Amino acid sequence: MNRRLRLTLLGLALACLSMVGLAPWVLSVVALPLFVVWVGMPLFLLATLLVRVLARAGRHWAGWVLQRDIPRPYRARTGGPWWGRLRWVLTDPATWRDLLWVLLNCVAGLTLGLLAVVLLAGSLHFLVYPLLVAVTPAGVFDTLFGFIQLDGWVQAFAVVPLGVAALGVWWVATPLLLGAWARLTAALLGPTRAAVLAGRVETLSASRAETRDSAAAELRRIERDLHDGVQVRLASMGMTLGLAEELMATDPVRARQLLGEAADATSLTLEELRALVRGIHPPVLADRGLVGAVRALALDAPLRTSVAVEGFGADERHRLPAPVEACAYFTVAEALANTLKHAGATRVDILLAHDGSRLQVVVSDDGVGGASLVDGSGLAGISRRVEAFDGILSLTSPAGGPTHVTMEIPCELSSPRTTPSFETA
């Protein structure tokens, strides 16, 4: 009932919007022939601005009715003077679809919106008609809507069933009427399929370039770590072993000390190499898969961390593509690192879920919140990596918490069987 009442109020607002929208549409039509004398150009820009304000309201309302977001379809704005803006407006197909929507909305929006309002108002009028006859002076409600003569109480009560029937029609028809308007609005004011594909290609191109740059930066980091760390230690070990060899005959005690130092340096070098390898592709991820690697992260975390798993089996055949596993693993690792550094949390919950076609990873904590996907942060880098897989990374972190980091990537398991499990580390 509450939603239908809100839909009816939306119908009333829609009727008002449709009448208001006629003014900027007429202004744009008048401005076009005046381009030859330059007067029409600023008028058309003004009309376009007003139309886009109305279109934004239409997208918002239609999105609420359809319960989904309707993205803005406009091309990216180019810089420059006002005539550059005019060219941008004139060459954008969304401008002309906005104008078409305003014109159609003057008819469809007004008709469909008012019809929902009239059905509710008429049904209520029929239902309370006997009460109106009783509390008003004689002759005020002798006729129904001014053209049906009603003589006496019997005829006054006879219209009550009509009110019940009209209320039923309103109950059924209101979602259909506003739904039809919302679908028309989404078709005209939302991005076309070609625009969606073009935007996707642009996003993937940018993501691929960022991934390529990130890979190059990672290679430089590995080279720098090898040069400044492991290579220096190996060179030092070589010198130590050479000196020990020279002292073996003359000072065996000192030679044994040098050999011990070389052994310690070997252990440190191996630790550095293991840390370097873990940063590239953790061995636990290759050996145990995403679920095992995330559980290992949870066990190593210094605060209570639970791991819930849905849609995965214990068999190794239930594996994701290696690049997807790596992306999901580093997403969890980065989210855990942020929680430990900034959140002040006492608990972290990790969800790994797969519905047969999409992997979902959710990392939640009970910390102070206030996190954001700002450029330069670790999560921003992970977000760009996720986009390369046609996935999304979202962050919900209101002040005071809780914080939820959600990653979704379309992918398939190597086996369709499902084995839910739950583990607390």
C-alpha positions in Angstrom: 0.0 0.0 0.0 2.8 2.4 0.9 4.5 2.0 -2.4 1.3 2.5 -4.4 0.6 5.7 -2.5 4.1 6.9 -3.2 3.6 5.9 -6.9 0.3 8.0 -6.9 2.1 11.0 -5.4 4.8 10.5 -8.1 2.0 10.5 -10.7 0.9 13.9 -9.4 4.4 15.2 -9.5 4.9 13.8 -12.9 1.8 15.6 -14.2 3.2 18.8 -12.9 6.7 18.1 -14.4 5.1 17.4 -17.8 3.4 20.7 -17.9 6.5 22.6 -16.7 8.6 20.8 -19.3 6.7 22.2 -22.2 8.2 25.7 -21.6 11.9 24.7 -22.3 10.9 22.5 -25.2 9.1 25.5 -26.8 12.1 27.7 -26.1 14.5 25.2 -27.8 12.2 25.0 -30.9 12.0 28.8 -31.1 15.8 29.1 -30.6 16.8 26.8 -33.5 15.7 29.1 -36.3 17.3 32.1 -34.6 20.8 30.5 -35.0 21.2 32.6 -38.2 21.2 35.8 -36.1 23.2 34.3 -33.2 20.4 35.1 -30.8 19.2 31.5 -30.8 22.5 30.1 -29.6 22.4 31.3 -26.0 18.7 30.6 -25.9 19.2 27.0 -27.0 21.9 26.5 -24.4 19.6 27.8 -21.7 16.8 25.6 -23.0 19.2 22.6 -23.0 20.2 23.3 -19.4 16.6 23.4 -18.3 15.7 20.3 -20.2 18.7 18.4 -18.6 17.4 19.4 -15.2 14.0 18.0 -16.0 15.7 14.9 -17.5 17.7 14.4 -14.4 14.5 14.4 -12.3 13.0 12.0 -14.8 15.9 9.6 -14.5 15.8 9.7 -10.7 12.1 9.0 -10.6 12.2 6.3 -13.2 15.1 4.7 -11.4 13.1 4.6 -8.2 10.1 3.0 -10.0 12.3 0.4 -11.7 14.5 0.0 -8.7 17.7 0.4 -10.6 20.1 3.2 -11.5 19.7 4.9 -14.9 23.2 6.3 -15.8 23.6 9.7 -17.5 24.0 9.2 -21.2 25.9 12.5 -22.0 29.3 12.6 -23.6 32.2 13.9 -21.7 32.2 17.7 -21.7 35.0 19.4 -23.7 36.7 22.5 -22.5 36.9 25.9 -24.3 34.6 28.9 -24.8 30.8 28.9 -25.0 30.7 27.9 -28.7 32.6 24.8 -27.8 29.9 24.0 -25.3 27.3 24.6 -28.0 29.0 22.2 -30.3 29.2 19.7 -27.6 25.5 20.0 -26.9 24.5 19.9 -30.6 26.5 16.9 -31.5 25.5 14.8 -28.5 22.6 12.5 -29.4 21.4 12.5 -25.8 20.5 16.2 -26.2 17.9 15.3 -28.9 16.6 12.3 -27.0 16.1 14.6 -24.0 14.0 17.0 -26.1 12.0 14.0 -27.5 11.4 12.8 -24.0 10.2 16.2 -22.8 7.7 16.3 -25.7 6.4 12.7 -25.1 6.3 13.3 -21.4 3.9 16.2 -21.9 1.5 13.6 -23.1 2.5 10.3 -21.6 3.6 11.7 -18.2 0.5 13.8 -17.9 -1.9 11.1 -18.9 -0.4 8.2 -17.0 0.4 10.2 -13.9 -3.1 11.8 -13.7 -4.8 8.5 -14.4 -3.3 7.0 -11.2 -4.3 10.1 -9.2 -7.9 10.1 -10.6 -8.4 6.4 -9.9 -7.5 6.9 -6.3 -9.4 10.1 -5.9 -12.5 8.7 -7.6 -12.5 5.5 -5.6 -12.2 7.5 -2.3 -15.0 9.8 -3.5 -17.3 6.8 -4.2 -16.5 5.2 -0.9 -17.3 8.3 1.3 -20.2 9.5 -0.9 -22.9 8.6 1.6 -21.0 10.5 4.3 -20.6 13.5 2.1 -24.4 13.5 1.5 -25.0 13.3 5.2 -22.7 16.1 6.4 -23.4 18.6 3.6 -26.5 20.8 3.0 -29.2 19.4 0.8 -28.6 19.7 -2.9 -24.8 19.9 -2.7 -24.2 16.3 -3.7 -27.5 15.6 -5.5 -25.5 14.8 -8.6 -22.4 12.6 -9.0 -19.6 14.6 -10.8 -22.3 17.0 -12.0 -24.1 14.7 -14.5 -25.5 11.7 -12.7 -28.7 12.5 -10.7 -28.8 10.8 -7.3 -32.1 10.9 -5.5 -32.1 9.5 -2.0 -29.9 7.4 0.3 -30.3 4.2 -1.6 -28.6 5.6 -4.7 -25.9 7.3 -2.5 -25.0 3.9 -1.0 -25.2 2.3 -4.4 -22.0 4.0 -5.6 -20.0 2.5 -2.7 -19.4 -0.8 -4.6 -18.1 1.4 -7.5 -15.6 2.8 -5.1 -14.4 -0.6 -4.1 -14.1 -1.6 -7.7 -12.2 1.6 -8.6 -9.9 1.1 -5.6 -9.1 -2.4 -6.9 -8.4 -1.0 -10.4 -6.1 1.6 -8.8 -4.3 -1.0 -6.8 -3.6 -3.1 -10.0 -3.1 -0.3 -12.5 -0.9 2.2 -10.7 2.3 0.1 -10.8 1.6 -0.7 -14.4 1.0 2.9 -15.4 4.0 4.3 -13.7 6.1 1.3 -14.8 5.2 2.0 -18.4 6.3 5.6 -18.0 9.5 4.6 -16.2 10.4 2.2 -19.0 9.8 4.8 -21.6 11.9 7.3 -19.7 14.7 4.8 -19.2 14.7 4.0 -22.9 15.0 7.7 -23.9 17.1 9.2 -21.1 19.4 6.2 -20.4 22.5 5.5 -22.4 22.0 3.5 -25.6 23.6 0.1 -26.1 26.2 1.6 -28.4 27.0 4.2 -25.8 27.3 1.6 -23.1 29.6 -0.5 -25.3 31.7 2.6 -26.2 32.0 3.5 -22.5 33.0 0.0 -21.6 35.6 -0.1 -24.3 37.0 3.2 -23.0 37.1 1.9 -19.5 38.8 -1.3 -20.5 41.3 0.6 -22.6 42.1 2.9 -19.6 42.2 -0.1 -17.3 44.5 -2.0 -19.6 46.9 0.9 -19.8 46.9 1.3 -16.0 47.5 -2.4 -15.7 50.4 -2.3 -18.1 51.9 0.7 -16.3 51.3 -1.1 -13.0 53.0 -4.2 -14.3 56.0 -2.1 -15.5 56.2 -0.4 -12.1 56.1 -3.8 -10.4 58.9 -5.1 -12.5 61.0 -2.0 -11.7 60.3 -2.5 -8.0 61.4 -6.2 -8.2 64.5 -5.2 -10.1 65.3 -2.5 -7.5 64.7 -4.9 -4.6 66.9 -7.5 -6.1 69.6 -4.9 -6.9 69.5 -3.1 -3.6 68.8 -6.1 -1.3 69.5 -9.6 -2.5 72.3 -8.7 -4.9 74.2 -6.7 -2.2 73.8 -9.6 0.3 75.0 -12.1 -2.3 78.0 -10.0 -3.1 78.8 -9.6 0.6 78.5 -13.3 1.1 80.9 -13.9 -1.7 83.5 -11.6 -0.2 83.0 -13.2 3.3 83.4 -16.7 1.9 86.6 -15.6 0.0 88.0 -14.1 3.1 87.2 -17.2 5.1 89.0 -19.3 2.5 92.1 -17.2 2.8 92.1 -17.4 6.6 91.3 -21.1 6.8 95.0 -22.1 7.0 96.3 -19.2 9.1 93.4 -18.3 11.4 90.8 -21.2 11.4 88.8 -19.6 14.3 88.2 -16.4 12.5 87.4 -18.4 9.3 84.7 -20.3 11.2 83.3 -17.0 12.4 83.1 -15.7 8.8 81.4 -18.9 7.7 78.8 -18.5 10.4 78.2 -14.9 9.3 77.8 -16.2 5.7 75.3 -18.8 6.9 73.3 -16.1 8.7 73.4 -13.9 5.6 72.1 -16.8 3.6 69.1 -17.1 5.9 68.4 -13.4 5.6 68.7 -13.5 1.8 66.3 -16.4 1.6 63.8 -14.5 3.8 64.1 -11.5 1.5 63.5 -13.7 -1.6 60.5 -15.4 0.0 59.0 -11.9 0.8 59.7 -10.8 -2.7 58.0 -13.9 -4.2 55.0 -13.5 -1.8 54.5 -10.0 -3.2 54.5 -11.3 -6.8 52.3 -14.5 -6.3 52.0 -16.0 -2.9 53.0 -19.7 -2.8 50.0 -20.5 -0.6 47.7 -19.2 -3.3 49.2 -21.4 -5.9 49.2 -24.5 -3.6 45.9 -24.1 -1.8 43.8 -21.8 -4.0 41.9 -18.7 -3.0 40.0 -20.2 -0.1 43.1 -21.7 1.5 45.1 -18.5 0.9 42.4 -16.3 2.5 42.1 -18.6 5.5 45.9 -18.3 5.9 45.6 -14.5 5.9 42.9 -14.7 8.5 45.0 -17.0 10.7 47.9 -14.6 10.5 45.7 -11.5 11.3 46.3 -10.1 14.8 42.5 -9.6 15.4 39.5 -12.0 15.3 38.8 -12.8 11.6 36.1 -15.1 10.3 36.0 -16.5 6.8 32.6 -17.7 5.3 32.7 -19.6 2.1 29.8 -20.3 -0.2 29.8 -22.0 -3.6 33.3 -23.5 -3.4 34.2 -27.2 -2.9 37.2 -28.6 -1.0 38.4 -30.4 -4.1 41.3 -28.6 -6.0 39.2 -28.8 -9.2 37.0 -26.1 -7.7 39.5 -23.4 -8.6 39.2 -20.0 -10.3 41.4 -18.7 -13.0 44.8 -17.8 -11.5 44.7 -14.1 -12.3 41.2 -13.8 -10.7 42.4 -15.6 -7.6 45.4 -13.3 -7.4 43.2 -10.2 -7.7 40.8 -11.5 -5.1 43.6 -12.4 -2.7 45.3 -9.0 -2.9 41.9 -7.3 -2.5 41.4 -9.2 0.8 45.0 -8.5 1.8 44.8 -4.8 1.1 41.4 -4.5 3.0 42.9 -6.3 6.0 45.9 -4.1 6.0 43.7 -1.0 5.9 41.6 -2.3 8.7 44.7 -3.0 10.9 46.2 0.4 10.2 43.2 2.8 10.3 40.0 1.2 11.4 40.6 0.4 15.0 38.4 -2.7 14.6 38.0 -5.6 16.9 36.6 -8.1 14.3 36.8 -8.7 10.6 34.4 -10.9 8.6 35.3 -12.2 5.1 32.9 -13.7 2.7 33.9 -15.6 -0.4 30.9 -16.5 -2.5 30.4 -17.9 -6.0 27.0 -18.2 -7.6 28.1 -20.1 -10.7 29.0 -17.1 -12.8 30.3 -14.4 -10.5 32.8 -14.3 -7.6 31.9 -12.0 -4.8 34.4 -11.1 -2.0 33.2 -9.0 1.0 35.5 -7.8 3.7 33.6 -6.2 6.7 34.9 -4.7 9.9 33.4 -3.0 13.0 35.9 -0.1 13.0 35.4 3.6 13.0 34.6 3.9 9.2 35.3 6.9 7.1 37.4 5.1 4.5 37.3 6.2 0.8 38.6 5.1 -2.6 40.9 8.1 -3.1 43.5 8.1 -5.8 46.8 6.9 -4.5 45.4 4.5 -1.9 45.9 0.8 -2.1 42.2 0.1 -2.6 42.1 2.5 -5.6 44.9 0.5 -7.2 43.0 -2.7 -6.5 39.9 -1.1 -8.0 41.7 -0.5 -11.3 43.0 -4.1 -11.2 39.4 -5.4 -10.7 38.1 -3.3 -13.6 40.6 -5.1 -15.9 38.5 -8.3 -15.2 35.2 -6.5 -16.0 34.5 -6.4 -12.3 33.6 -3.8 -9.7 35.0 -2.8 -6.4 32.7 -0.8 -4.0 33.3 0.7 -0.6 30.7 1.5 2.1 32.2 3.2 5.1 30.0 5.7 6.9 31.5 7.6 9.9 31.3 5.3 12.9 31.4 2.2 10.8 30.9 -0.5 9.8 33.0 -0.7 6.7 32.2 -3.1 3.8 34.6 -3.6 0.9 32.9 -5.6 -1.9 34.5 -7.0 -5.0 32.6 -8.7 -7.8 34.3 -10.4 -10.8 32.4 -12.5 -13.5 34.2 -15.9 -13.7 33.4 -19.6 -13.6 34.6 -22.4 -11.4 36.1 -25.5 -12.9 33.4 -27.6 -11.2 29.7 -26.6 -10.7 29.3 -28.4 -7.3 28.7 -26.2 -4.3 30.0 -26.8 -0.7 29.2 -24.1 1.8 31.4 -23.8 4.8 32.3 -21.5 7.6 35.5 -21.0 9.5 36.6 -18.6 12.3 40.3 -17.8 12.7 
